[in-house]
Amino acid sequence: MKENKKYISLSHWIDESTPSYGNQGGFSRNSISSIKKGKTANSEEWFFNNHLGTHIDFPKHFDDTGLSSSDFKDPFFVFKKIGLIVLEKPVLPGQLISVEDLLPQLNLLPKSTEVLLLKTHFEQYRLEPMYWKNNPGYNVELSVFFRSHFTNLSVFGFDSISLTSLHHRSMGKKAHKAFLNKDDEVIMPSFTI
């Protein structure tokens, strides 16, 4: 009997129009081998910064002694208890998202949630400058609340370009350090659905 599974893509394809946080370098490609030019295969070099498109912030992002991607072994990335919060109203440009904004739905999720995904609806601006110029940010209090509320939380993902809003950089730095605390990591993939 064939199992019917539903999958939701959390990514966009990277291309030259992919926005970057703070407009700090985009994506470019260079052909190094082309079938059209008589070569055996097509091959490209890609150039982009590590804070582009769908990505994961690991503890080393804000702490030189923190763990990097290669320090997390495969079993870490296998999850069964995924919680999804879809905000009823889209966040405002530059809004600092707080526990109060999420509380009604947070209380409906099991305490054993391993991955918490937040749909803010800000992804609708992805191809506009507002997406990187006026992205929402996340209050440091979310890290404290998530750790006390969810016993198994490992990942917090959201549909905006960064945990840090360009309008709230100081808070963003604190939030990154709190979420990526090397003694109790909650990694944060920035994703889009």
C-alpha positions, 0 to 999 in steps of 0.5 A: 500500500502506497503511503500518501505524504504531504510535503511543504517546501521551505525554500526558494531557488537561489538566483540573481534576484535573491535578496540578502540581509542588508543588501550585503552581496547577492548571488552570481554565477559563472559558467566554467564548462558548457555543453553548448560550447563543446564541453562534456558537461555543464558546470558553474562557479557560484558566488554568494555570502552565507546569509543569503536565501534559505539558510541556517544560523549556527552558534558560530555565527555569533560566537567564535567558540560556538558550534558550526554546521559540521558539528551537528550530526545527522540525527540532530536534523531528524524531527517528528514533532513540528509546530506551526504558528500562522499569524492571523494578521501579517506583521508590520514592516520593522515590527519587533515580534514578541511573546505576546504576538505568538502566545495564543497559538504557542499555548496550543502546541505540545510542550514536546515540540522540537521544531517551531515554524512561524509564518509571519506573512512577510515573505510576500515582500520577498521580491521588494526592497522592503523585504530586506530594508524593513524586515521584522525582528524578534525580541530576545524574550522569545528565546527565554520563553521558548526554552521554558515552554518547550522541553525539546525545542531545537529549531526555530524557523521563520519566513523573514530574512533574519532574526535581526531587523535592520531597525532593531539591530541591538535587539537582534544581536541579543536575540541571536546570542540568546538563541545560539547560546552554546550551552543550549542551542536552538538553531534558527533556519530562516525559511519561507513557505 
